Amino acid sequence: ACPTVAVPPYPVDQRFPTHIGDTELTTYIDWMFLTFVLSLTGCPAISIPCGLTQNGLPVGLQLLGKPKGDYDLLAAAKLLETELGFASQMPIRPKS
């Protein structure tokens, strides 16, 4: 299990995050390394809601399964999401 991405949600008009803390990001790929690196393993992966930031924006938790373990991963994600009540949390409504 790991965060789905390395940064919280950012403004929709921003092309991509430019910093993680004091580290400058130079490409679109830099901020989403946690997502694509796990995909390269060929193992099933899923992201589930795991809470909200202090500003009410959604945060995801990425789970990685064993090879050909899709069913077990889906079952674990469903159990975790249900037991922890994350699915019932609602993020803030974006400003229009």
N, C-alpha and C positions, 0 to 999 in steps of 0.2 A: 504494500500500500504506500502511496505517495500522493502529494498534491497533484491535481490535474494540470495546473500550470503554475508558474513561479510568481505570478503577479495577480492581484485582485482585478476585477473588471475595471476597464478604463473607458474614458469617454468615446462614444460611437464615432465622433468625427476625428479621432486620433487614429492614424494609420496603424501604428503598433507601438508598444511601450518602448521607451528609449533608455530606461534605467531600471535596474533592480538594486535597490539600495544605492551604494556608491559605484556600482559597476555599470558602465555604459554599454548599451546594446547597439549593435551596428546594423543588424539585418532583422527582417521579419521572423526568421527562424530562431534567433537567439532566445526569445522569451518563451518559446514553446518546446524547448528541448526535452522536457520531461515526457511530453506526449509522444513525440516521434521516436525517441530513443527506445521506449518500451515496445513500440510497434515493430521496430527492427528485429525483435527477438522472435517474431512469428507466433508468439503466444497470445491467447485471447486477453483483451483488456477491456475494462468498462469504467466509466466515470459515473459516480453517483453524487447527489447533493450531500453535503456534510455540514452545512451551516451557513451563516451569514457574517459578513464583515461588520465592523462597528457602524458602518454607514448603511447597513441593510442590503448589501449586494451579495449575490450568491457565491459560494465557494464549493469546489468539487474535490472529491477524493477519487483517485484512480486506483483500481485494483487490477493486478496482473495474475492470470491463472497459469496453470501448467500446460504444456503442449496438449492440444486436443481436449482441453478441460473446459470447454465452453459451458456445458451444462452445470458443472460444479461452480464455476465462476458466477454464472447468472443466479444460481441458488444462493450463494454466499452474499452477493450484492443485494438481492431481494431481502434476505434475512437481516442484514445489517441496516439497510434503509428502513425496514419496518420496525425493528426493535429500537432503533435510536430515534425514530420519529422525524427523520430529516425530510421526508417527502411532504410533510404537512407544513413545513416552514415556507413562507412566501417572501420573496425578495421585494424590495421597494418597487413601486411603479415608476418606470422611467419618465422623465419630464418630456413633454412633447414640444 
